[in-house]
Amino acid sequence: MLKGSCNCNGVTWQATGEIGQPAMCHCRQCRKQSGHTWASGYCDEADLTIRGDVRWYSLTETAKRGFCPTCGSFLFWKDHSENWISFSMGSIDGPSGLKLREHIFTADKGDYYDIADGVPQREN
């Protein structure tokens, strides 16, 4: 089980069941939303309990992003066609016990940094 929250603690969450190892997304949308890259783990949507007011924003028809309307913390990403939901690794309260599995959308990464951690990379 993992627990997490936003900066102001107005939104809290708890993930139970199987937790997927995190990926770090370098796509343009995640860079703009997060300010750099976005690392997220995931679980079945039925295994995620969210408390508090989450605002959802759909940038595309494919997915939506959830954030705290008070402090602005970017907390969730949900593909409309899948039954799993991603949660921000940065919002986890305490150790996660998870390890980064891959970098995704590396073709879109910013030109101001290199990825040199030896973790597998996908261009899309």
C-alpha positions as CSV (number, residue, x, y, z in Angstrom):
1,M,0.0,0.0,0.0
2,L,1.1,3.5,-0.8
3,K,-0.2,6.8,0.5
4,G,0.2,10.3,-1.0
5,S,-0.9,13.8,-0.9
6,C,-0.7,17.2,-2.5
7,N,1.4,20.1,-1.1
8,C,-1.5,21.5,0.9
9,N,-2.9,18.1,2.0
10,G,-6.3,19.0,0.5
11,V,-6.1,15.9,-1.7
12,T,-4.9,12.6,-0.3
13,W,-4.8,9.2,-1.9
14,Q,-4.2,5.6,-1.1
15,A,-3.2,2.8,-3.6
16,T,-3.6,-0.8,-2.7
17,G,-3.2,-4.0,-4.7
18,E,-0.5,-4.4,-7.3
19,I,1.6,-1.2,-7.9
20,G,3.3,-0.8,-11.2
21,Q,7.0,0.2,-11.3
22,P,7.3,3.9,-12.3
23,A,8.2,5.5,-15.6
24,M,9.5,9.0,-16.2
25,C,7.8,10.8,-19.0
26,H,9.7,13.4,-21.0
27,C,6.8,14.4,-23.4
28,R,6.0,18.0,-24.0
29,Q,2.7,17.9,-22.2
30,C,4.2,16.4,-19.0
31,R,7.1,18.8,-19.1
32,K,4.8,21.8,-19.3
33,Q,2.4,20.4,-16.6
34,S,5.2,19.5,-14.2
35,G,7.9,22.0,-15.0
36,H,10.4,19.3,-16.1
37,T,9.6,15.6,-16.3
38,W,6.9,13.6,-14.6
39,A,7.5,10.3,-12.8
40,S,4.5,8.1,-12.1
41,G,3.6,4.7,-10.7
42,Y,0.3,3.1,-11.5
43,C,-2.4,0.8,-10.1
44,D,-5.8,-0.4,-11.1
45,E,-8.3,2.4,-10.8
46,A,-10.4,0.3,-8.4
47,D,-7.4,0.1,-6.1
48,L,-7.0,3.9,-5.8
49,T,-8.9,5.8,-3.1
50,I,-8.9,9.6,-3.5
51,R,-10.1,12.0,-0.8
52,G,-10.5,15.7,-1.5
53,D,-11.4,17.8,-4.5
54,V,-9.5,16.8,-7.6
55,R,-9.9,18.8,-10.8
56,W,-9.5,17.0,-14.0
57,Y,-8.1,18.5,-17.2
58,S,-8.3,16.8,-20.6
59,L,-5.6,18.2,-22.8
60,T,-6.4,15.6,-25.5
61,E,-9.2,13.1,-26.1
62,T,-7.0,10.3,-25.0
63,A,-6.4,11.1,-21.3
64,K,-7.0,13.4,-18.4
65,R,-4.8,14.9,-15.7
66,G,-5.9,15.4,-12.1
67,F,-4.6,18.1,-9.9
68,C,-5.4,19.9,-6.6
69,P,-7.4,23.1,-7.2
70,T,-5.9,24.8,-4.2
71,C,-2.1,24.2,-4.4
72,G,-1.9,23.1,-8.1
73,S,-0.1,19.8,-7.4
74,F,-0.2,17.5,-10.5
75,L,-1.3,14.2,-9.0
76,F,-2.9,11.8,-11.5
77,W,-2.9,10.8,-15.2
78,K,-5.7,8.6,-16.5
79,D,-6.0,7.2,-20.1
80,H,-9.7,7.0,-20.9
81,S,-9.4,3.6,-22.5
82,E,-7.6,1.8,-19.7
83,N,-8.6,0.7,-16.2
84,W,-5.4,1.7,-14.6
85,I,-4.5,5.2,-13.3
86,S,-1.1,6.8,-12.8
87,F,-0.1,8.7,-9.6
88,S,2.7,11.1,-9.2
89,M,5.8,9.6,-7.5
90,G,6.5,13.0,-6.0
91,S,3.2,13.0,-4.1
92,I,4.0,9.8,-2.2
93,D,4.3,10.3,1.5
94,G,7.3,8.3,2.7
95,P,9.4,5.7,0.9
96,S,7.8,3.9,-2.0
97,G,10.0,0.8,-2.4
98,L,9.7,1.2,-6.2
99,K,12.4,1.5,-8.8
100,L,12.2,3.4,-12.1
101,R,11.6,1.0,-14.9
102,E,11.9,3.3,-18.0
103,H,12.0,6.7,-19.5
104,I,9.3,7.3,-22.0
105,F,8.8,9.9,-24.8
106,T,12.5,10.6,-24.8
107,A,12.2,12.0,-28.4
108,D,10.4,15.0,-26.8
109,K,12.8,15.6,-24.0
110,G,14.2,19.1,-23.3
111,D,17.6,19.9,-24.8
112,Y,18.9,21.2,-21.5
113,Y,19.6,17.8,-19.9
114,D,20.8,14.3,-20.6
115,I,19.4,11.0,-19.5
116,A,22.4,9.1,-18.1
117,D,21.1,6.8,-15.4
118,G,21.2,3.6,-17.4
119,V,17.5,3.0,-17.2
120,P,15.9,1.8,-20.5
121,Q,14.6,4.6,-22.8
122,R,11.7,4.7,-25.3
123,E,11.3,7.4,-27.9
124,N,7.5,7.2,-27.7
